[in-house]
Amino acid sequence: MKYIKYWAIYLMRTVLKIFYIVPVNRKRIYFSANRGTSISCNPKYIYEYMVENFPGQFEYVWEYVMDRKTDKQTKYVKPYSLQSILYLLTSKVIISNDGLGSYIPKRKNQCFINTWHGGGAYKRVGEETIEGCGVEMKINKICGKQTDIFISSCRMFSKVMSYSKAVDQNKFLECGMPRNDFLVNGKGKEKKEKVYQYLKLDSSKKTVMFAPTYRGNEGDAKFDNEIDKDRCLNALQKRFGGEWVFLIRKHHFVEKDIESEGCIDVSDYPDMQELLGAVDVFITDYSSTIWDYSLTFKPGFLFVPDLEKYQAERNFYTNPSTWAFPLAKSNVELERLILNFDQEKNRKKIETHHKILENKETGCATEMAVNKIVNFLMK
């Protein structure tokens, strides 16, 4: 069955070369985030920077499922449609936060930039999760060979992703992630008013957000909410004072609605980084948002009741004990960590984590990525 998949990809790549009869548009840039389900993440920040700083100079195409009005600069195409494939294979630059499908035969005069959708080095991905060394490995290598630039947040990310995604290390641009620039530059708090207005929150209240990664696989991803929000809120009030609101956000792979009684589901909020900049405390598990939030140096905690099980099934690139925040395997432990939170210890743990992973966040990643894009377009 797996070999059928491989030959189907090979056939598709051959058939799609018919689009080569249409020349590559030297001014066209194709954007995709979360496989066409949103306008978000690193591609969004690159796009917004280019629209603002290079008005009228380029044509932008977004792979996006929702209908939007097409303007002079930006077009929107349905993912996996013939129109999207036509624009993919005729754009000078392709930018995605996930990867270029193995069935897409990228042309030699095109540049594919993988911004990825997470930083640091936590749960294993790509080749590290493939059992054996057969067809799936070959498919992974097809995608890796088509990558021209891979945006990296830290040296450890470059090392592990080079193997996991079969991409040469010299293709990694270690500048940080565009979506994290405002967090690195200490401007996260500026997003608080925007987030609070969107969620209709009282500005006097403090917020804690719980945003775990998914369990299972894409297509059947699930999430079991084991956190005791009331216990968590009581501990936060005792340690930090004030009134608290509990926010919860599911991974975009999880289609089923989460139980959100007594808290606010912010899964539909369009920009995760703005939420990270706005909240007062963040709780996650094995998600790469650990990296993003660590750049704010605000209080964070890891709630990992299934640590041993998850490690056996997925495993990690680095030891969870070295990650940016203290971890709790139960609600009792989480309560204790919150009540005993020490800001100075928090900062030192984050700084040590950044040193271990060799942090490469610059605060100007967007500009550096755009310079690469413009230089390629102007050749």
C-alpha positions in Angstrom: 0.0 0.0 0.0 2.8 2.4 0.9 4.5 1.8 -2.5 1.2 2.7 -4.2 1.4 6.0 -2.4 4.9 6.6 -3.5 4.2 5.8 -7.2 1.0 7.9 -7.0 3.2 10.9 -5.8 5.7 10.2 -8.6 2.9 10.1 -11.2 1.3 13.3 -9.8 4.7 15.1 -10.0 5.1 14.0 -13.6 1.5 15.1 -14.6 1.7 18.5 -12.8 4.8 19.4 -14.9 2.3 20.3 -17.6 2.0 23.6 -15.7 5.6 24.3 -16.7 4.2 25.6 -20.0 3.2 28.7 -18.0 6.3 30.8 -17.2 7.2 31.7 -13.6 6.0 35.2 -12.6 9.1 36.9 -11.2 6.9 39.2 -9.0 4.6 36.6 -7.5 4.9 35.2 -4.0 2.7 32.3 -2.7 1.8 32.1 1.0 0.4 29.1 2.9 -0.2 28.7 6.7 -1.5 25.6 8.4 -2.2 24.0 5.0 -4.5 26.7 3.8 -6.8 26.9 6.9 -5.7 30.3 8.1 -3.8 33.5 7.4 -1.4 33.3 10.4 2.0 32.4 11.8 5.3 33.3 10.2 4.0 33.7 6.7 1.5 36.3 7.9 4.2 38.4 9.5 6.3 38.2 6.4 3.4 39.1 4.2 2.3 42.1 6.3 5.9 43.5 6.3 6.2 43.2 2.5 2.8 44.8 1.8 3.8 47.7 4.1 7.4 48.2 2.9 7.1 47.3 -0.8 3.7 48.7 -1.8 2.7 47.8 -5.4 5.9 46.0 -6.2 4.9 42.4 -5.9 1.9 40.1 -6.4 0.8 38.0 -3.4 -1.2 34.8 -3.5 -2.7 33.3 -0.3 -3.7 29.7 -0.1 -6.8 30.1 2.0 -10.2 28.2 2.4 -12.3 31.3 3.1 -13.7 33.5 0.4 -12.0 36.9 0.4 -12.1 39.8 -2.0 -9.2 39.8 -4.3 -7.4 43.2 -4.6 -4.7 44.4 -6.9 -1.9 43.0 -4.8 -3.4 39.9 -3.2 -5.3 36.9 -4.6 -6.9 34.0 -2.6 -7.0 30.5 -3.9 -8.7 27.3 -2.5 -6.1 24.8 -1.2 -5.5 21.7 -3.3 -7.4 23.2 -6.3 -6.1 23.4 -9.8 -5.9 27.1 -9.4 -3.8 26.8 -6.3 -1.4 24.4 -8.1 -1.1 26.8 -11.1 -0.2 29.6 -8.8 2.2 27.4 -6.8 4.1 26.4 -9.9 4.2 29.9 -11.3 5.3 31.9 -8.2 8.9 32.9 -7.9 8.8 32.4 -4.2 6.7 30.0 -2.1 6.4 30.5 1.6 4.8 27.9 4.0 4.9 27.2 7.7 4.5 23.4 7.1 6.2 22.3 4.0 5.8 21.9 0.2 3.7 18.8 -0.6 5.8 16.0 -2.0 3.4 15.8 -5.0 4.4 19.4 -6.1 7.3 19.4 -8.6 9.0 22.7 -7.6 10.8 24.3 -10.6 14.5 25.1 -10.5 14.0 28.8 -10.8 11.6 28.9 -7.8 12.6 29.4 -4.2 10.7 27.5 -1.4 11.0 29.0 2.1 9.9 26.8 5.0 9.2 29.0 8.0 7.9 26.1 10.1 5.3 26.6 12.8 7.3 26.3 16.0 10.7 27.0 17.6 13.0 25.3 20.1 13.5 21.5 20.1 10.8 19.5 21.9 8.7 16.7 20.6 10.1 14.7 17.6 8.8 15.3 14.1 9.4 14.1 10.5 11.9 11.3 10.0 12.3 10.9 13.8 8.7 9.6 13.9 8.9 7.3 10.9 9.2 3.6 11.7 11.6 1.7 9.4 13.4 3.3 6.5 11.1 2.7 3.5 8.6 4.7 1.5 7.8 7.4 4.0 11.6 8.1 4.3 11.8 8.6 0.5 8.8 10.9 0.5 10.3 12.9 3.4 13.6 13.3 1.3 11.6 14.6 -1.7 10.2 17.4 0.4 13.7 18.1 2.0 15.4 18.5 -1.4 12.8 21.0 -2.5 13.6 23.3 0.5 15.8 26.3 -0.3 15.6 28.2 3.0 14.5 26.9 6.4 13.8 29.6 9.1 15.4 28.6 12.4 14.9 29.9 16.0 18.0 28.3 17.5 21.0 26.2 16.7 19.5 23.0 18.2 16.4 23.4 15.9 18.7 23.6 12.9 20.5 20.4 13.9 17.5 18.2 14.7 15.3 19.5 11.8 18.2 19.0 9.3 17.9 15.3 10.0 14.1 15.1 10.7 13.2 17.0 7.5 16.1 15.9 5.3 17.3 19.4 4.7 21.0 20.4 4.4 22.2 22.4 7.4 23.5 25.2 5.2 20.0 26.0 4.1 18.9 27.0 7.6 18.6 30.8 8.2 19.2 31.2 12.0 17.4 34.5 12.5 14.5 33.6 14.7 10.9 33.4 13.8 9.1 36.4 12.2 6.1 35.9 14.4 8.3 36.2 17.5 9.9 39.6 16.7 7.5 41.6 18.8 7.9 39.2 21.7 11.7 39.4 21.6 11.5 43.2 21.4 9.3 43.4 24.5 6.2 44.6 22.8 3.9 41.7 23.8 2.0 43.8 26.3 0.9 46.2 23.5 -1.3 43.4 22.2 -3.2 43.1 25.5 -5.8 45.7 24.8 -6.5 44.2 21.4 -7.0 40.7 22.8 -9.1 41.9 25.7 -11.4 43.9 23.5 -11.8 40.9 21.1 -12.6 38.5 24.0 -14.7 41.2 25.8 -12.7 40.9 29.0 -12.6 43.3 31.9 -9.2 45.0 31.7 -8.7 44.7 35.5 -8.7 40.9 35.4 -5.7 38.8 34.9 -5.5 35.9 32.4 -4.0 32.4 32.4 -4.1 30.4 29.1 -3.8 26.6 28.8 -2.8 25.5 25.3 -1.6 21.9 25.0 -0.5 20.2 21.8 -2.6 17.3 20.3 -2.5 13.6 21.0 -2.7 10.9 18.3 -2.2 11.8 14.6 -3.5 14.3 12.2 -7.0 13.3 11.1 -7.8 11.6 14.5 -6.1 14.1 16.8 -7.6 14.4 20.2 -7.1 16.3 23.5 -8.2 15.2 27.0 -8.6 18.1 29.3 -7.3 16.8 32.7 -6.4 20.2 34.2 -8.3 21.3 37.2 -9.0 24.9 36.3 -10.6 25.9 39.6 -7.6 24.6 41.6 -5.4 26.5 39.2 -7.3 29.7 39.5 -7.3 29.6 43.3 -3.6 29.1 43.3 -3.0 31.9 41.0 -5.1 34.3 43.0 -3.3 33.3 46.2 0.2 33.7 44.7 -0.3 36.8 42.4 -3.5 38.4 43.7 -6.4 39.8 41.7 -9.2 38.2 39.8 -8.3 35.6 37.1 -9.9 34.3 33.9 -9.0 30.9 32.5 -8.5 30.7 28.7 -8.1 27.5 26.8 -6.9 26.9 23.3 -6.8 23.6 21.4 -4.3 22.6 18.6 -5.7 23.2 15.1 -5.4 19.5 14.4 -8.1 18.8 17.0 -11.5 19.1 15.3 -13.7 18.2 18.2 -14.8 21.0 20.5 -13.2 21.1 23.9 -15.1 21.3 27.2 -14.8 24.9 28.2 -17.3 25.3 31.1 -16.1 28.0 33.4 -13.4 29.2 31.0 -13.1 30.9 27.7 -12.3 29.0 24.5 -9.9 31.1 22.5 -9.2 28.5 19.8 -10.7 30.7 17.1 -8.5 33.7 18.0 -6.5 34.3 14.8 -3.1 35.0 16.2 -1.5 32.8 18.9 1.5 35.1 19.4 -0.8 38.0 20.4 -2.4 35.8 23.0 1.0 34.8 24.4 1.9 38.5 24.5 -1.3 39.4 26.3 -1.8 36.7 29.0 -0.2 36.9 32.4 0.5 33.2 32.9 0.8 30.4 30.3 0.4 26.6 30.8 1.2 24.1 28.1 2.8 20.6 27.8 5.0 19.5 24.9 4.0 22.3 22.5 6.7 24.4 20.8 4.8 27.4 22.2 7.1 26.8 25.2 9.8 28.5 23.0 7.7 31.4 22.0 6.4 32.2 25.4 9.8 31.9 27.0 10.9 34.9 25.1 8.5 37.0 27.2 10.1 35.8 30.5 6.6 35.7 32.1 5.4 33.0 34.4 4.9 29.6 32.7 4.2 26.0 33.7 4.1 22.6 32.0 1.2 20.3 32.8 2.2 16.8 31.7 0.2 14.1 33.4 1.0 11.7 30.5 4.7 12.4 30.3 5.9 8.8 30.3 3.3 7.6 27.8 3.9 10.5 25.5 7.7 10.0 25.7 7.3 6.3 24.8 5.0 7.1 21.8 6.6 10.3 20.5 9.8 11.0 22.4 11.7 14.3 22.6 14.8 15.9 21.2 15.8 17.3 24.6 15.1 16.4 28.2 11.9 18.0 29.5 13.6 18.8 32.8 15.8 21.3 30.9 12.9 23.1 29.2 12.0 26.7 30.0 9.3 26.1 32.7 8.9 23.7 35.6 6.7 20.7 34.9 3.9 19.1 36.9 2.6 15.6 36.4 -0.6 16.2 38.5 -2.9 19.0 39.5 -1.5 18.9 43.0 2.0 19.5 41.6 0.8 22.3 39.4 -0.8 24.0 42.4 2.4 23.7 44.3 4.5 25.1 41.5 2.2 28.1 41.1 2.1 28.9 44.9 5.9 28.7 45.1 6.6 30.6 41.9 9.8 32.7 42.1 10.4 35.2 39.3 14.2 35.2 39.6 14.3 31.4 39.4 11.9 31.6 36.4 14.3 34.0 34.6 17.4 31.9 35.3 15.7 28.7 34.1 14.6 30.4 30.8 18.1 31.8 30.3 19.6 28.4 30.8 17.2 26.9 28.4 18.1 29.5 25.7 21.8 28.7 26.2 21.3 25.0 25.9 19.4 25.4 22.6 21.6 28.2 21.5 19.0 30.9 21.0 19.1 32.7 17.6 16.1 34.9 17.9 17.2 38.4 16.8 14.0 40.5 17.0 14.4 41.3 13.3 13.7 37.9 11.8 11.0 39.3 9.5 13.3 41.9 8.0 16.1 39.3 7.5 13.7 36.8 5.8 12.3 39.5 3.6 15.8 40.6 2.5 16.4 37.1 1.3 13.1 37.1 -0.6 13.6 40.4 -2.2 17.2 39.6 -3.2 16.0 36.4 -4.9 13.1 38.2 -6.6 15.5 40.9 -8.0 18.0 38.5 -9.5 
